[in-house]
């Protein structure tokens, strides 16, 4: 588990290739996410179970999707507050 800011998450995703993506999970802080390797057994189990905090699996080729998901997540958390 690595809790990082959204900016740090985007920087790490930018350096990640499609064969080694990162899975992203929301945290209690809308400005931070939990960033983990997507291909571990634990992560795959969380993804398969459709963990409620799972936001997606990303790499540099789909960074634009990650940015969109981060924006939508932050907006939905602000609206709920």
Helices and strands as residue ranges (DSSP letters): E 3-5, H 6-14, G 18-20, E 22-26, E 32-37, H 41-48, E 54-58, G 60-62, H 63-80
